[in-house]
Amino acid sequence: MTSKVIDVHTHTFPEKIAAHALEVLSHNSHTRPFSDGTVRGLRASMSESGVTLSVIQPVATRPEQVRNINDTAMKINAGESAGIISFGGIHPDFSDWNAELSRIHENGIIGIKIHPVYQGVPVDDERYVRILARAGELGLIVMIHAGFDIGFPENDYALPERIVRAIDMAGGNVRVILAHMGGWRCWNDAVRLFTGRKNVYIDTAFSLGKFVPNGDGYYSGGDECMMLRDDEFVKIVRAFGSERVLFGTDSPWASQSDCVRAVMSLELSDDEKKNILCGNALKFLGASIIDDI
């Protein structure tokens, strides 16, 4: 087994707004956080869990946040936070989207995160399609929230059918990571639609283990049907191939320690676990990442 663990799907917030952001998001999602949502809190979680490298996936919920998010990502990637790197963010309504994607690329950010549900636009809308096409031209990886969202259980903006349509409309050349095992709570559709697409990877974020509600009574009893059973998870890994599965936690919305233990406990081979926990990310994120860990 590997001694390294790379978490490709984490979130942080600036210290001055982190407490408020977590309070709002916890209320909306009926889910409790496992850290304080800051870079400092993420680093403490990494130390406890044995995670070697974490990748922040920022979500621009408003167009005016985009440049600041990417400026922050550039500072993080310049070495201000050892063991942590950041993707960039883009919003489909950001007017200067093309120039901003070029700026992201020119400043060494290797990918972007989009979240159709939180950004309020279906992923197969032309505004996203043009972003995906340009990201493909620039060689940027695109992390996409896939499937339903626990805070918006009826919203269909990121369902697998829409994502396939968007990728095809964009020309099919962009490399994407579909969060939440390809589509949260629509995993069968993800397997059906994506297993034959070699430029599509999936991450394990918020898909395995026990769902932990925030105690407001909305999800009573820790509804475990929100997550995949171990055998279902293994079946999806085998359908995609372990070389296309990346370890992610959605921290602070899941415990990095619990997620590492959950993967380690699965009926997978040592090579499959190594692929998921570290090997795939090292290949996917680039040689420069290897030097950092």
N, C-alpha and C positions, 0 to 999 in steps of 0.2 A: 504493500500500500504506500501511497504518497504521504510525505510529511507536510505537504503544502495544501492549502485549501483556498480557492478563489471564489468569492461571492460576487457574482456579476450583477446583482440586483439589490441595491440598497438605496435608502433615501436619507437625506439630512436637510436641516434648515438652519438659517443664520441664528446665532445664539439669542439675539434680541427678539425673535419672533417664534422660536421653536416651541415654547410652552403653549402659546396660543394656537399655533398651527396644529399641534398634536391634540389639543382639546377639541378643536373644531372637527378634525378628521376622525378622531375617536368617536365623537358624537354621531357623525354622519355614517360611519361604517359599523358602529356598534361593536368595535374591536378595540382591545387595549394594546398600547404600545409596550415594548420590552426594553426601550432605552429612552433617553431624554430627547432624541431626535437631532442632536448636534454631532459635529465631527468628533468632538471629544467623547461623546457617549458611544459613538460607533467604534472608536479606537478601543475603549474599555471593553466593549462587547467582543471585539476581535481578540483581545488578549485573553479573555475568559474562554472563548470557544476554540481557539487555535486557528482562526481564519488568518491567512497570510496577507491577502490583498482583497480589498473591497472596492467595488465600482459603484459610484453614486449615479443614479438615474434621475436627473431633475425633471420635473414636470412644470412647464409654463402654462399656468391656468389662464393667464391673460397675455395678450400680445406685448404689452409694455414691460413685462418681466423678462423678455427674451435676452436682451443684451446684457443685463445684469447677471442673469443665470450663467451666461457663457463667459463673462468676465470672471466670475467666481470659479468656474470650471478651469479656466486657464491658470488661475492662481494655484488651485489645488494641484493641477498637473505639473506646475513648475517646481513642485517639491515641498510645498508648505505643509503637507500632511503625509508623512511617510507611510507607505502601505495602503494609501487610498488614492484612487484616481477618479475622474469624473467624465461622464459623457456630457455632451451639450444638450441644449433644449431648443425647441422651435415650436411655434404656435401657428396653426394653419391660417390665421388672420393677420400674422405679422407681415406688414406691407413690403418690407425689404428682405423677404425670405431667401431669395437667391443669393444676394450679397452676403447675408449672414451665414448661410451654409458654406460659402467660400471662405469667410473669415474663420469659421470653426475649423475647416480643413487646414487652412494655412497656418493656424496656431497649434496644430498637432493634436487636436481632439479627434479621437478615432471613431466616434459614433454619436448618435442623437437618440433621445427618447421622445416618443409621441404617445399620448393617452387620449384616444378619441372620446372616451366617456367624460373625463374631467375637462377636456377642451371643448366639448359640446358640438363636435362635428363628426359625422360618419366617416370611417376610415376610407371608404371608396369614393368620397367626395373629391372633386378635381383639385381642391386645395391641398389635400394630402398626396394625391397622385403625383403632382408636380414636384413635391418635396421628395417622394420616394425615387422618382426618376433622376432628379439631380443628385441625390445621395448616392445612387448607383454610379453615376458618372464620376463622382469624386472619390468613390471607394469608401464612403462612410457606412458604418454598420448602423442599422436602425433597430432599436428595441421598441417593440409595440406591445402595449397592454392588450392582451388577447382574451376574448370571451366576455362573460358578464363581469360586473364589479359588485362587490359586496355592499357598497353604499348606494348603488343604483341598480337593483336587481332586475328591473324590466328593460333597461337600456340595451339596445342591440347594436350600438355603433361600432363595436369591435368584435363582432362574431366572426368565426372562421370564414364563412361564405363571403363576407364583405372584404376580409383581408386578402383572400385569393383574388378577388376581382380587382382590388387596388394594385396588387403586385403585378398582375397581368397587364392592367392598363398602363402601368409605369414601365413596361417593357421587360419585366422579369429578371433584370440584372442585379438588383439590389440585394445585398445580404441582410437578412433580418433575423432577429431573435424574438420569438413569440413568447412572452412571459406567461407564467402559470400553466406550464406543460402544454402550450399550444392553444389554450382557450379555456379559461376557468369555467367549470360547470357545463362545458359543451365539449368534453374531451373526445368523445367518439367522433364528432365531426372533425376535430383537429387531426385525428389519426387518418380519417378517410381522405381528407383534402391535402395534407401536407407531407405525408411520409415519402412521397415520390419526388419531392422538390428539394434538391440537394443544397440550395442556397437558403433554406429555411431551417433554423435551429430553434430549440425550445429551452426554456429554463424551468427550474423546479420551484420557483418562488410561490409561496402561499398555496401549495397543492398537496403537501404531505404532512402527516401528523394530526394533532388535535386542534380544532378551531377553538380559540379562547375568546369568548365575548367580553365586553367591557363591564358587564354587570348591570346594565340598564334594563334588563329583562326582555329586550327585543328578540334576542336569540337565547331562549331559555335552555339551560342544561348543557351548554357547550355543544351545540348541534354538530356532530361529527360528520354528518353527510355533506358538509360544506367542503370536505377534503376527500382526496382519493384514498381508498384502502391500499395497503401495501401491495397486494397482488395486482390491483388495477394500475398502480404506478409502475410496477415492474413490466407489466404488459405493454404500456406505452413506451417505456425505454426500449424494449426489445423491438417494437414496431418501427421506431425511428432509427434505432441503432444507438448504442451508448456514445458513439463518437459525435452525435448531434445533440447531446443533452448537456446543458451547462448548469452548474450549481448556482442557485440564487435563493435568497431568503425573503425579500421584501422588508428587511429590517428598516425601521423599528417595529414593524407589524408582525414579526415573528422572531423568535429567539434564535440567534445564530447557533448557539450551542445545541439546542434541541434539533435544529435542522441538520447539523452535521451528524449527530447521533442517529437521526432517523434514516439518513442515507446509508450510514455504516451498518445499520441493522437489517437492511433489505437482503433478500435472497438474490443477490447479484454477485458476480465474480469479482475478485480483487481488481482485475483489469478494468472491468466496467465501472467500478466505484472510482478508480483512479481517473478514468476518462471524465467522469462527471464532476468530481471534486476539484480537479486541477488541470488535467492534461488537455482537455478541449479548449479551455480558456486560454492556456498558454499559446496554443496554435492560433486561436481566433483573434486574440487581442494584439498579437504581434511580438516580435523579438524584443522590443524595447521594454516590454512589461517584465520579461524574464530577468533583466538586469536589476529591476526594482525589488525583486523578492528573493 
